[in-house]
């Protein structure tokens, strides 16, 4: 007879993933062990293995959920009826808000996917591409000629993600710039820059 899922399965799973992300971010993917993760999560190794058979499964789920939630937040924030400049600011704000309290997950995404299977990477890249396309489509609306003479759309799009993805390295809550203020600054930098790209 199949084992039934506990009522709090998803809550425990989420707590394990949060703890695992913290351990991976602090120890690195190679040095982190299932024992460390179980201890940090406050669960037995047997229970941890009930949820995840190994580190790769943990890494995949951490990144998959992080990207899925980012994708959903961006979709929710988008307002297709608004001018593209306004929409860009809304999407940048959604990204920065989603990254709040997710520094560990973000580090796992950046540094931890080398050992994942091609199938797992394909699933993650599908989500990433969907996110990138939403931004590149907006940038193309703002400057329809961005790709006319040289293929600049993707470099500009990825430059924007470079600004957003590395915020965790320097941003401090309560510092001189709030997340909202940085969202406005990043929007201005991109808008003024992208209009000048020929």
C-alpha positions as YAML, in Angstrom:
chain: A
units: angstrom
residues:
- id: 1
  name: UNK
  ca: [0.00, 0.00, 0.00]
- id: 2
  name: UNK
  ca: [1.38, 3.44, -0.94]
- id: 3
  name: UNK
  ca: [2.44, 5.69, 1.90]
- id: 4
  name: UNK
  ca: [0.03, 8.62, 2.29]
- id: 5
  name: UNK
  ca: [1.37, 12.17, 2.25]
- id: 6
  name: UNK
  ca: [1.27, 14.01, 5.59]
- id: 7
  name: UNK
  ca: [-0.99, 17.08, 5.79]
- id: 8
  name: UNK
  ca: [2.02, 19.30, 6.46]
- id: 9
  name: UNK
  ca: [4.20, 17.73, 3.74]
- id: 10
  name: UNK
  ca: [4.54, 20.91, 1.69]
- id: 11
  name: UNK
  ca: [5.28, 23.10, 4.72]
- id: 12
  name: UNK
  ca: [8.03, 20.72, 5.85]
- id: 13
  name: UNK
  ca: [9.36, 20.50, 2.30]
- id: 14
  name: UNK
  ca: [9.51, 24.30, 2.03]
- id: 15
  name: UNK
  ca: [11.31, 24.56, 5.38]
- id: 16
  name: UNK
  ca: [13.84, 21.93, 4.29]
- id: 17
  name: UNK
  ca: [14.49, 23.77, 1.01]
- id: 18
  name: UNK
  ca: [14.98, 27.08, 2.86]
- id: 19
  name: UNK
  ca: [17.46, 25.46, 5.24]
- id: 20
  name: UNK
  ca: [19.24, 23.61, 2.44]
- id: 21
  name: UNK
  ca: [19.64, 26.84, 0.46]
- id: 22
  name: UNK
  ca: [21.24, 28.48, 3.50]
- id: 23
  name: UNK
  ca: [23.67, 25.57, 3.95]
- id: 24
  name: UNK
  ca: [24.58, 25.48, 0.24]
- id: 25
  name: UNK
  ca: [25.09, 29.26, 0.18]
- id: 26
  name: UNK
  ca: [27.31, 29.20, 3.25]
- id: 27
  name: UNK
  ca: [29.27, 25.96, 2.71]
- id: 28
  name: UNK
  ca: [29.30, 25.72, -1.08]
- id: 29
  name: UNK
  ca: [27.73, 22.92, -3.08]
- id: 30
  name: UNK
  ca: [30.65, 20.50, -2.66]
- id: 31
  name: UNK
  ca: [31.21, 20.92, 1.08]
- id: 32
  name: UNK
  ca: [27.56, 20.91, 2.08]
- id: 33
  name: UNK
  ca: [26.37, 17.47, 3.16]
- id: 34
  name: UNK
  ca: [22.99, 15.89, 3.69]
- id: 35
  name: UNK
  ca: [23.91, 15.58, 7.40]
- id: 36
  name: UNK
  ca: [24.53, 19.34, 7.61]
- id: 37
  name: UNK
  ca: [21.27, 20.06, 5.85]
- id: 38
  name: UNK
  ca: [19.31, 17.69, 8.11]
- id: 39
  name: UNK
  ca: [20.86, 19.28, 11.20]
- id: 40
  name: UNK
  ca: [20.19, 22.82, 9.98]
- id: 41
  name: UNK
  ca: [16.61, 21.83, 9.09]
- id: 42
  name: UNK
  ca: [16.00, 20.24, 12.48]
- id: 43
  name: UNK
  ca: [15.01, 16.91, 10.94]
- id: 44
  name: UNK
  ca: [16.54, 13.46, 10.90]
- id: 45
  name: UNK
  ca: [18.58, 12.30, 7.93]
- id: 46
  name: UNK
  ca: [15.97, 9.60, 7.35]
- id: 47
  name: UNK
  ca: [13.23, 12.22, 7.05]
- id: 48
  name: UNK
  ca: [15.41, 14.38, 4.79]
- id: 49
  name: UNK
  ca: [15.98, 11.40, 2.47]
- id: 50
  name: UNK
  ca: [12.22, 10.78, 2.51]
- id: 51
  name: UNK
  ca: [11.83, 14.18, 0.86]
- id: 52
  name: UNK
  ca: [14.98, 14.26, -1.27]
- id: 53
  name: UNK
  ca: [17.26, 11.40, -2.36]
- id: 54
  name: UNK
  ca: [20.36, 13.60, -2.58]
- id: 55
  name: UNK
  ca: [21.89, 17.05, -2.96]
- id: 56
  name: UNK
  ca: [21.14, 17.34, -6.68]
- id: 57
  name: UNK
  ca: [17.43, 16.85, -6.05]
- id: 58
  name: UNK
  ca: [17.55, 19.56, -3.39]
- id: 59
  name: UNK
  ca: [19.46, 21.97, -5.64]
- id: 60
  name: UNK
  ca: [17.05, 21.38, -8.51]
- id: 61
  name: UNK
  ca: [13.97, 22.02, -6.38]
- id: 62
  name: UNK
  ca: [15.49, 25.13, -4.76]
- id: 63
  name: UNK
  ca: [16.21, 26.67, -8.16]
- id: 64
  name: UNK
  ca: [13.02, 25.43, -9.82]
- id: 65
  name: UNK
  ca: [10.78, 26.91, -7.12]
- id: 66
  name: UNK
  ca: [12.84, 30.14, -6.99]
- id: 67
  name: UNK
  ca: [12.51, 30.64, -10.76]
- id: 68
  name: UNK
  ca: [8.85, 29.59, -10.86]
- id: 69
  name: UNK
  ca: [7.95, 32.09, -8.15]
- id: 70
  name: UNK
  ca: [9.94, 34.78, -9.97]
- id: 71
  name: UNK
  ca: [8.16, 34.02, -13.24]
- id: 72
  name: UNK
  ca: [4.76, 34.13, -11.53]
- id: 73
  name: UNK
  ca: [5.58, 37.40, -9.73]
- id: 74
  name: UNK
  ca: [6.62, 39.02, -13.01]
- id: 75
  name: UNK
  ca: [3.49, 37.82, -14.78]
- id: 76
  name: UNK
  ca: [1.30, 39.12, -11.94]
- id: 77
  name: UNK
  ca: [3.05, 42.51, -11.92]
- id: 78
  name: UNK
  ca: [2.76, 43.07, -15.67]
- id: 79
  name: UNK
  ca: [0.13, 45.51, -16.91]
- id: 80
  name: UNK
  ca: [-0.11, 45.08, -20.70]
- id: 81
  name: UNK
  ca: [-2.34, 48.15, -21.06]
- id: 82
  name: UNK
  ca: [0.33, 50.44, -19.57]
- id: 83
  name: UNK
  ca: [3.10, 52.10, -21.63]
- id: 84
  name: UNK
  ca: [6.17, 49.83, -21.99]
- id: 85
  name: UNK
  ca: [8.30, 52.20, -19.86]
- id: 86
  name: UNK
  ca: [5.84, 51.85, -16.96]
- id: 87
  name: UNK
  ca: [5.64, 48.10, -17.44]
- id: 88
  name: UNK
  ca: [9.44, 47.84, -17.35]
- id: 89
  name: UNK
  ca: [9.51, 49.56, -13.96]
- id: 90
  name: UNK
  ca: [6.77, 47.26, -12.66]
- id: 91
  name: UNK
  ca: [8.68, 44.17, -13.77]
- id: 92
  name: UNK
  ca: [11.97, 45.39, -12.31]
- id: 93
  name: UNK
  ca: [10.21, 46.06, -9.01]
- id: 94
  name: UNK
  ca: [8.72, 42.56, -9.12]
- id: 95
  name: UNK
  ca: [12.15, 41.00, -9.61]
- id: 96
  name: UNK
  ca: [13.73, 42.96, -6.76]
- id: 97
  name: UNK
  ca: [10.80, 42.25, -4.45]
- id: 98
  name: UNK
  ca: [11.00, 38.53, -5.31]
- id: 99
  name: UNK
  ca: [14.73, 38.53, -4.55]
- id: 100
  name: UNK
  ca: [14.08, 39.96, -1.08]
- id: 101
  name: UNK
  ca: [14.93, 37.35, 1.58]
- id: 102
  name: UNK
  ca: [15.97, 34.94, -1.21]
- id: 103
  name: UNK
  ca: [19.73, 35.61, -1.29]
- id: 104
  name: UNK
  ca: [20.55, 31.98, -0.48]
- id: 105
  name: UNK
  ca: [18.28, 30.63, -3.19]
- id: 106
  name: UNK
  ca: [19.75, 33.11, -5.64]
- id: 107
  name: UNK
  ca: [23.30, 31.98, -4.82]
- id: 108
  name: UNK
  ca: [22.28, 28.36, -5.39]
- id: 109
  name: UNK
  ca: [20.82, 29.35, -8.76]
- id: 110
  name: UNK
  ca: [24.02, 31.13, -9.79]
- id: 111
  name: UNK
  ca: [26.54, 28.63, -8.42]
- id: 112
  name: UNK
  ca: [24.85, 25.29, -7.90]
- id: 113
  name: UNK
  ca: [23.50, 23.86, -11.12]
- id: 114
  name: UNK
  ca: [26.68, 22.30, -12.58]
- id: 115
  name: UNK
  ca: [25.78, 18.79, -11.46]
- id: 116
  name: UNK
  ca: [22.16, 18.81, -12.60]
- id: 117
  name: UNK
  ca: [21.02, 16.50, -15.38]
- id: 118
  name: UNK
  ca: [20.35, 17.80, -18.92]
- id: 119
  name: UNK
  ca: [16.63, 17.21, -18.32]
- id: 120
  name: UNK
  ca: [16.68, 19.25, -15.13]
- id: 121
  name: UNK
  ca: [18.65, 22.04, -16.81]
- id: 122
  name: UNK
  ca: [16.21, 22.10, -19.73]
- id: 123
  name: UNK
  ca: [13.32, 22.60, -17.33]
- id: 124
  name: UNK
  ca: [15.12, 25.47, -15.56]
- id: 125
  name: UNK
  ca: [16.18, 27.09, -18.83]
- id: 126
  name: UNK
  ca: [12.61, 26.98, -20.11]
- id: 127
  name: UNK
  ca: [11.53, 29.13, -17.16]
- id: 128
  name: UNK
  ca: [14.55, 31.44, -17.54]
- id: 129
  name: UNK
  ca: [13.85, 31.95, -21.25]
- id: 130
  name: UNK
  ca: [10.23, 32.84, -20.54]
- id: 131
  name: UNK
  ca: [11.37, 35.50, -18.05]
- id: 132
  name: UNK
  ca: [14.01, 36.89, -20.41]
- id: 133
  name: UNK
  ca: [11.56, 37.03, -23.34]
- id: 134
  name: UNK
  ca: [9.12, 39.15, -21.33]
- id: 135
  name: UNK
  ca: [11.85, 41.72, -20.66]
- id: 136
  name: UNK
  ca: [13.37, 41.64, -24.14]
- id: 137
  name: UNK
  ca: [9.92, 42.11, -25.67]
- id: 138
  name: UNK
  ca: [9.44, 45.26, -23.61]
- id: 139
  name: UNK
  ca: [12.87, 46.61, -24.53]
- id: 140
  name: UNK
  ca: [12.07, 46.00, -28.19]
- id: 141
  name: UNK
  ca: [8.86, 48.01, -27.79]
- id: 142
  name: UNK
  ca: [10.81, 50.86, -26.19]
- id: 143
  name: UNK
  ca: [13.40, 50.86, -28.99]
- id: 144
  name: UNK
  ca: [12.01, 49.04, -32.06]
- id: 145
  name: UNK
  ca: [15.25, 49.60, -33.96]
- id: 146
  name: UNK
  ca: [17.53, 48.09, -31.32]
- id: 147
  name: UNK
  ca: [18.32, 45.06, -33.50]
- id: 148
  name: UNK
  ca: [18.32, 46.77, -36.92]
- id: 149
  name: UNK
  ca: [22.06, 47.18, -37.49]
- id: 150
  name: UNK
  ca: [23.58, 45.03, -34.76]
- id: 151
  name: UNK
  ca: [22.05, 42.30, -32.53]
- id: 152
  name: UNK
  ca: [21.93, 44.44, -29.38]
- id: 153
  name: UNK
  ca: [18.60, 43.35, -27.88]
- id: 154
  name: UNK
  ca: [19.96, 40.33, -26.00]
- id: 155
  name: UNK
  ca: [23.10, 42.10, -24.66]
- id: 156
  name: UNK
  ca: [20.95, 44.95, -23.35]
- id: 157
  name: UNK
  ca: [18.45, 42.51, -21.81]
- id: 158
  name: UNK
  ca: [21.18, 40.53, -20.10]
- id: 159
  name: UNK
  ca: [22.84, 43.74, -18.91]
- id: 160
  name: UNK
  ca: [19.60, 44.56, -17.11]
- id: 161
  name: UNK
  ca: [19.60, 41.12, -15.48]
- id: 162
  name: UNK
  ca: [23.24, 41.69, -14.53]
- id: 163
  name: UNK
  ca: [22.17, 44.76, -12.57]
- id: 164
  name: UNK
  ca: [19.34, 42.90, -10.87]
- id: 165
  name: UNK
  ca: [20.96, 39.51, -10.25]
- id: 166
  name: UNK
  ca: [23.94, 40.90, -8.35]
- id: 167
  name: UNK
  ca: [21.96, 43.20, -6.03]
- id: 168
  name: UNK
  ca: [22.38, 40.69, -3.21]
- id: 169
  name: UNK
  ca: [26.15, 41.34, -3.24]
- id: 170
  name: UNK
  ca: [25.83, 44.96, -2.12]
- id: 171
  name: UNK
  ca: [22.25, 45.79, -1.10]
- id: 172
  name: UNK
  ca: [21.59, 46.16, 2.63]
- id: 173
  name: UNK
  ca: [18.13, 46.76, 4.12]
- id: 174
  name: UNK
  ca: [18.06, 50.15, 5.81]
- id: 175
  name: UNK
  ca: [20.90, 51.39, 3.61]
- id: 176
  name: UNK
  ca: [20.93, 54.67, 1.69]
- id: 177
  name: UNK
  ca: [18.84, 53.25, -1.21]
- id: 178
  name: UNK
  ca: [15.63, 51.24, -0.84]
- id: 179
  name: UNK
  ca: [14.65, 48.42, -3.19]
- id: 180
  name: UNK
  ca: [12.00, 50.65, -4.73]
- id: 181
  name: UNK
  ca: [14.50, 53.46, -5.27]
- id: 182
  name: UNK
  ca: [16.96, 51.07, -6.86]
- id: 183
  name: UNK
  ca: [14.18, 49.73, -9.09]
- id: 184
  name: UNK
  ca: [13.55, 53.29, -10.28]
- id: 185
  name: UNK
  ca: [17.27, 53.88, -10.77]
- id: 186
  name: UNK
  ca: [17.73, 50.66, -12.76]
- id: 187
  name: UNK
  ca: [14.69, 51.57, -14.88]
- id: 188
  name: UNK
  ca: [16.13, 55.01, -15.66]
- id: 189
  name: UNK
  ca: [19.54, 53.58, -16.51]
- id: 190
  name: UNK
  ca: [18.01, 51.08, -18.93]
- id: 191
  name: UNK
  ca: [15.48, 53.50, -20.44]
- id: 192
  name: UNK
  ca: [18.03, 56.23, -21.08]
- id: 193
  name: UNK
  ca: [20.60, 53.72, -22.30]
- id: 194
  name: UNK
  ca: [18.37, 51.59, -24.49]
- id: 195
  name: UNK
  ca: [17.01, 54.61, -26.36]
- id: 196
  name: UNK
  ca: [20.57, 55.54, -27.31]
- id: 197
  name: UNK
  ca: [21.46, 52.09, -28.68]
- id: 198
  name: UNK
  ca: [21.65, 52.18, -32.48]
...
